[in-house]
Amino acid sequence: MIDNRGLFGPHLGLAMACEQGDEARIRTLAKILEFDVALVNRYYMDSVVWAQEILRDSDAQHNVEAV
């Protein structure tokens, strides 16, 4: 995966493109990976919500002042 090469290089590149909001790169990599662009965007947004929920729950459990 170093330098976005190897078996999962395109997948990492796609994740990075989503993080950076690079729509042209998202479309290119989705096509290479044979992914539906609409699903890529939906799954990315789902993952962002999931990560925020995990962080929120983690903060509440580990921050005594938050309780």
N, C-alpha and C positions, 0 to 999 in steps of 0.2 A: 504494500500500500504506500510505500515511500514514493514520493513524487507522483502520486496517483497512477502508479503502474501496478501490474499484476492483476490477479483475478478480481479483486474487489476495488481496484483503483477507480473505475468508473462510478461505483456506488459511493465511494468517499467523495469523489468530485461532485456528484449530484447532491449529496448532503451539504457540502460546502457552498455550492451554487444556491441552494435554498436558503442557507444562512445569510448569504450575501445579497439575496434578492436579484440574482443574475438570471433574468428570465430567458435570455437567448441561450445561455449555457444549460439551463434546466431543460429547455426544449431539445437541444442537441443531445444531451446525455440520455434523456428519456427515450429519444428515438433509438439511440445506440443500444440501450438496454431493453428496448421494446416494452416500455412502460407507458401507460396512458398519462399524459401530462396532468389532466384534471385530478387523477388519483394521486399523483405525486404531490400536488399541492395540498390535497385534502389530508393525506397521511402526514405530510410535514406539519400542517397546522395541528393535527391530532397529537403529534409528538411534542410540540411546543406546549400545548395545554397539559399534557401528561407530566412533562418536566416541571412546569410551574406548580402543579399540584404536589408533586414529590417534594419540591423545595419548600413549599408552604407548610406541608405536614412536618417536614424535617425541622424547620425553624421553630414551630410550635412545641415540638417534643424536646428540643435541645436548648431552648432559650427560656430560662426560668422566669425572666421578667415578662415574657409573653403570656404566661399562664395566669 
